[in-house]
Amino acid sequence: MTFNPTRRQVLVGGASLATIVALGGVHPAFAGADRTKITVRVEKDLSNLDPANRSGPIDLNVIWSVQQGLISFKPGSTEWELDAAEELEQVSDTEIRFKLRSGLAFTGGYGDLTAEDVKFSFERFITPDAEGKPVTYAKDWSALDRVEVTAPLEGRIILKNPAPALYTIALADGSGRIVSKKAFEALGKDIATKLVGSGPYVLKEWTPREQFVLEINPEYKGPIKAHFHQIVGKPIGEQKTAEIAFKSGEIDFTAIDPENGKSMAALPDASITEIPAIDYVWFGPNIEKAPFDDIRVRQAIRYAVDIDAILQGAYSGLYPRANALLAPSLLGYWKDAPVHARDLDKAQALLREAGHADGFKTKLTIEANARYEAIAQIIQSNLAEVGIEVEIEALESAAYWALGENDASKDLELSLIKFNGKFDPGFQTQWFTSAQVGQWNWQRWKNVDFDALHEKGGVTVNPAEREKIYIEAQKLLDESAAFIWITHNLNAFASRKWLKPGVLPNGNNWLYTAFTQATA
């Protein structure tokens, strides 16, 4: 089969995945490969293995392998299946009954998994620590009132209000992992680096900046089968370095730039997978700062910037354009969202009306990497055509994301941002609420109607009604002209022909237990 750089999609596990493309025969270097283990490249090292305070998908993918939830995502799907729970029943809009499987045990001699561990694990999210600080992912369980233990292996999750997103955002996700209460009390702060669980794998080794090793848990008695004895993760930050490691046989799986798919597919024993993403990349102004407090200036910027040119210049024309917050595969996708085409005459007219006929100077802050720098340069060139002089400030990753702390975003002017998406629209809308100003709402946009729609969407059970709510919320984002959408991203991966990756539909999350040997 020859490689075709256009995206050809098939339905896999209820999610839209691109066809896996393979070329060439097996190279002699790989003919004797050890099929009992795989080596995967991760973009950065592990950071925090406490599920309530995890730093992102790289931590979560390991946590999923070691710790069980009542339920877990099915391979390649946004649907879920029973895991530690033998039974799970939604008794009413605000009550979920569960019964655990018997015989599940935590590693390290921490005893059986019980309903008390479930209660402890979930109520941590609504219980601030000794300093009054909530856990990082507290919002995932904002609907939780309490967990009642009714028997050693049984209990009831009692909610304050209906929470239709709870299954995908919390229970099946990282915030639904079951922590050993005994291990937590014994380890204290070390819970962030010493992962104790009852799942298919154990974290056998973690050498910071070098590798982590997952190994089959011989004591595991749950329903999810692991297919490889060992999974080794190697942190490699640079894409080019990762591709060299793949070519040399050092790693068996890595994310790649979609632009390199054709050349990578030509390698011996290589398969390429593409998955349309659900991320959201945009740029916009801090609307509390003049002149961006004038909607005419914001509209002028939106007319002045050529999004299609960005997609061609920074994304090689392979990535889809985003016109609103939610990606096509999500509930609430606004298919009729306006496409704001470039119009320099309108941009200049609006600037004249706002009293900026001669333009002004501003700063665009980005995370330092080649793609974002290319986007910034196109924005800089586009805005120069209407008299707006843009200075580009490229910050290293740690400094850039620190802007989400201690109200540091108040000093931003323009910023380019990429957030990872999750499978429920309410996860995406939460970052644009008034409460997020000073944290992750870097445009510092406040709208009481948007806040109300976000809250309403979170408690509305009917999917058709929820869809209408999230479309109305996106209309308000569009009317503000504070958010100029670029793309929802495209994920691409290279793997050995004999390996079938266990990637979820968002592309960022991997189920290591679902990595299997490919069938012919």
N, C-alpha and C positions, 0 to 999 in steps of 0.2 A: 504494500500500500504506500503510495507516495504522500509526502507531507503537503497539506494544503493550509496556508496561513489564515484562511478565513475560518470563522468559528462555526463548526458543524456540531450540532447538539443532539444528544439522545436523552431519553428519560431514564434516569437511574435512581432507584429508591425514592421516587416521588420528587426528586430535585433535578434541575436542568444541568447536566454536565456535558462537557464537550467530549467528542470521540477521542479515545486514546489512540495515538498514532505511533506505530513502530516501524523501524526500518532496519534492514540489514540482518546478517546472521550473527551468531554469538562469537564475539572476539575471543581468541585463545586466553587472553588475560582474565576473562570472566568465566571460562568454562568450568573451572574447579571451585567456584564460589561456595562459601559456607552458607547453606540455605537455612541454618538454624538461628541465624542472627542477621540483623540489618543495621546499617549505620545511616542515620539521617542527619542532615544539616539543619541547624536552627540558627536564626539570624542573630540572636544574642543569648547570653547565658541565662540560666535560671536565676530568679531573684527572690521570690517569696512563695513558699510552698504551703502557707496557711491559706486554705480556700477562701476564707473571708477577707483576706488582705492580699490576694494574688496580684501580680503586677500586669498580667495580660495573658494572651493565648499560649505562650511558650510554657509558662508555669502551669496553666490549666491543663494542657495536654498531658503533662506528667501526672498531675493530681488525678485526672480522670482514670489513669491506668492503675493507680495504687489505691485510691479510695472509692468506695461504692456510694451510690445514691439510692434513694427508694426506687428511682427510675433513671434511665440513661438514654441518650440518643441512639437511634438505630444507625448502623453504618450507612453513610452516604445520604442521610435523610434528616429532615427536621422533625420527623415523628419520633416517638419514644417507646421504650419497652421496659418491662419490669426488671429490676436489678436486685437490690437487697430486699425489696418488698415482694412478698409472695402474693399479696392482694393489695390493691389500691382502689378506693371508691370515693367518688365525689358525691357525698351524701346530700349536700345542698350547696347553694352558691357560696356559703361561708364555712363549710366543714368538709374535710377530707379524712377518711378513715384509712389506716394502713395496718397491715400485718406483716412482720418480717419473716424471712426464711429462717429456719432453725439451723444451728451449726455454723453460722458465720462468725469468724474470729479475727481479731486484730493481730497483726504481727508484733513481735517484740515482747510477747507475754502479757499483753494488756487486756486479755480476756475476750469474752464473747461480745458481739455487737448486739445491743439491746435497744429498746425503745427509749431508755434514759439517754443513750448516746444521741439518738435522733433529736430528742427534746433539747439537749445541750447544744447540739450543732446548729439547729435552726434559731433558737432563742438568742444565741450570741449576736445575731444580726440586729436585734432590737434592744440589746443591753449594752450601753456604753461601758468602756473600761473604767478603771479606778480614777483616771484623770478626766472622765466625762466624754471621752472621744469615741465616736462610733467606728465600727469596722469600715473598711474601704467600700465594700459592696452592700452597705446597710439598706440601700434603696431597693435591692432585689426582694427583700422581705418586708417592705414597708406596710404591706397589708396584714402581716401576721399579728395576731393577738396573743396566742399562746399555743403550746403543744401539751396535750394532756396524755399521760401514760395510763393506759387502762389495763395493761397486763405486761409481763416482762418483754413480750415481742409485739405488743399492740399499742396503738395510740390514735389520737385524733388531732389533726391540725385545725385550729380554730382561727378564722380570719376576721378582721374588723369589717371587711367589705368584700364584695366579689372581686376576684383578681384573675381574669382569664389568661393573662400572660404568665402566671406563676409556673406553669409546667415547663415552658421553654426558657424563661429567664432565670428561674431559680431551681426548681426540682431536678430537671434533667441537666442543668448547667453546673458550673462550679460551686455556686452558692447552695446547691443541694447535696454536696458531698458530706458524708457522715464521718465526723471526727471522734476518735476515742476520748471520752471525758477523762479517763484515767491518764492517758498519754499527755493530754493537754495540761493537766494539773501537774504532772511530773516534769514535763519538759519546759514549761513556761515559754519564754521568748524563743527558745530553740525550736519551737513548733514550726517556725518559718524555714528551717533548714533540715529538719529531721522528719521525714514524711512517714507517718504511721497509718496503715490502712488495712482493709480486709479484701482488697480487690485482686484482679488477676496477676498483677505485677508487684514487685517490691523495688524500691529505689536502692539498688545494690551499692552504687557508688556515685558520688558527685565530687569531681575535682574542679573547682571553680576555674573558669576560663579555658578549660581543656575538654572535659566531657562529663556526661552523666550516663549511667548504665541502669537500665531496667531489666529485671530478670524475673522469670516465671515464679510466682508465689506457690510453693508446693502445698500450702495449707488452704488454698482458695477452694471454696465449695459453692460458688455462685454460678449463674447461668451463662455468663459471657466468656467465651473461649478465646484465649490468646494463642496466636498462631506461630510466633517465633519465641525461641527460648530466651534470647537477649535482644534488646533494642538499645543501641548506643547513639547518643545525641552529641554532636560536635558543634559548638558555637563558631560560626564563620560569618562575620559581618558583611564583607564585600561580596556582591553577586559574582563578579569575575573570578574571585578566589574560589568561591563555591563551585563554579562551573569547571574550573581547572581540577578541583578535587574530585568532581564527578567523572570527568574524562579519565583521570588517572586510576579510578577504581577505589579511591579512598572512602567515598560515600556512595550510598545506593539510592538516595532520594534527596531532592532539594527543590525549593522554590526557585524559579528562574524568571528573568524578564521575558514577557511574551514576545518581544522583538527578537529574542534569540531562539525561539522555538524551532525554526526551520533548521538552523545549523546544529542545534543539539539533537534533533531527531535523526540527523544523518550519522550520528555516532553509532558504533557497534553496540548492540544490546541496550538500546535506549528507547524509551517510550515517553511521549509528551502528553500531558493532560491539561486542558484549559477549563476553568470554571468561572463563569461570570460572577463577579463579587457583589456584595451588598454594603460596601463601604460608602462613605460620602466625602468627597474632596471638594473644597470650596475656598473662596477667599472673600473677605469683606472688611468693612471699616468698623472701628470703635465709634459707635454713634453718639457717645457722650462727648467726643472731642470735635471741636470745630475744625474744618467746615463740614464734617460728616454728620453733624446734627441736623443738617438741612437735607431733606429727602431728595431735593433736586440734584444735589451733588452726588448722592448715592446712585440715583438713576442715571446720571451722566456717566459715572464710572462703569455701570453695567452696560450702557450703550457703547462705550469706548473700547471695551475689551473684547477681543475676538476669540471666543471659546473654541470655535472650530480650528483656528490656527494653533491654539494650545494643544488640542488633541493631535494635530498633525505633527507639530514641532517637538512636543515633549513626550508624546505617547505613540509616535509612528503611525498614527491613524488606525490603531488596532483596538483602542478602548472606546466603549460607548459613551455618548454624551449624557450627562445628567441635567435635567431641567427642574428637578425638585429634590426634596430630601430622601424620599423612600424609593428604593430600587424596584424594578419591575416584578421581581419574584415575591415581594412582600405584600401583606395585607395593607391596603391604603395607598397603593401605588396610584399616582395621579397621572393617568395616561394623557390627559388633555392639558397638562401644564404648559404655560406659554413658553415658546422658544424665543429668547431675547436675542435677536440678530444684531450684529454690529451696525451702528448708524452714527457716524461721526457728526453729521449735521445736527441730529437731535442732541447728541452729547454736548456740543458746543453751545447750542441754544439754551440748554438747561444751565450750563455753567454761567452764561451771561445773565440769565434771570436771577441766579443766586449771587451775582456780584463778583464772579471769578472769571471774567472774560480773559484775563491774562494768566489764568491757571494758578497753581500754588505748589508748594513743595510738601512732600510727605515721605514716610518710611514704610516699607513692606517687610515684615518679619516672617522668616521661613525657617524650617528645620533644614540643616545643611545636608543636602545630598544632590546628586547630579540632576535628577528629574525635577525636583522642586526649584533648583536654581534655573533650569531651562524655562519652567513656567514663569518664574519671577522675571526673567529677562524679557519674555514676550509681553507680560503685563506692563513692564517698564517701558518698552518700546511703544505699545499701544497707547498708553496714557500720555506719553510725550507728544503724541500727535494732537492732543487737545490742550496742551500747555501744562500738564501735571507732571512735575519732575519727581521721580521716585528713586529714593535711596533703598538699596536692598540690604537687609540685615540678616545674615545666615548664622544661626546659632547651632551649636552642637546639641545632640539629642537631649541630654540631661538638662541643659540650660533652657532649651526650648520648652520642654514639658513642665519645667518648674514654673512656667507662667500660669499654670493652673492652681498655684498655691499662693496663699497670703495676699490675694487681690493684686497680684503682679500684672494682670492683664489691663489694669487701669491706664497704664502708660503706653499701650499699643496704639498704633494708628491703623495701618492695614495689616492683616495677617492671613497667611495661607495655611490651611488646616486639613488634616485627614484623620477621620475617626473610623474605627472598625465598627461594623454593624452587627446586630444580633437579629434573631428570627422574629421578634415581635416589634411592631412599629413604636410602641411606647418606650422601648429602650432608646430609640433614636431621638424621639421628640423631647425626652427629659432634659437633654443638655442645653436646650434653647429656652427653658423656662426662666422666669425672673429670679427664682431661687439660685440659679446657677451663675448669676452675675457675680464675679469675683472668684469663680472657680473655672468652669469650662465654657461658659457663655462669653467668649472673648469679644463678640460684637457688642456685648453689654446692652442687648435689646430686651426691653420689657414690654409685655403685652398681656393684660389681664384676661383678655378673651382667649389667647393662646394657652395661657396657664389653665384656664377652666376646661378647654377642650382636651388638653393633656390629661387632666384629672378624670374627666368624664370617660375618655377612651380607656383608661386603666380599670374602670369598674363596669364597663358595658360588656355584657356577655355575648349578645347577638353579633356575629361577624359582619353582617351587612351594615348594621348601625355603626359598628366600630370603623368600618371602611370610610363611611361618610364623615365621621368625626375627624379622622386623620387627614382626609383630603381638605377639609375646611381649615385645619391647622396649617397645612402647607400653603394654602392660599394667603394666610396672614404673613407667613415668612416671605412669600413672593412680594406682597404689597409693600413690605418694609424696605425692599431694595438693599437690605443689609447683608444678604447672602447670595453670592454669585457662584452657582454650582458648576462644577467642571466634569466630574465623572464618578461612577460608582466602582470603578476599577475592574481589572481583569486579573485573575490568578492563573499562573501557569507553573507546572511542575515537571521535572525530569526524574524518571525512575528507571530501574533495570526492567528489562522485558519480563523477567520472571516474577516481578513484584507488582502487586495491585495495591495502590495506596489507600489508606482509610481516611480520606479527607471529607469533612462535612461541607455542605453547600455554601457556606460563607468563605471557604478557602483558608481562613485563618486557623480554624480548629481542626485538629487531627485526632482520630481515635487510634491510638497505637495498637489497641486490641483488634482493630479491624484491618490492619495491614496483613495481607495474605499473599500466598504464592498465586500468581496469575495462572488461570487455566488456558490451555491452548485454544 
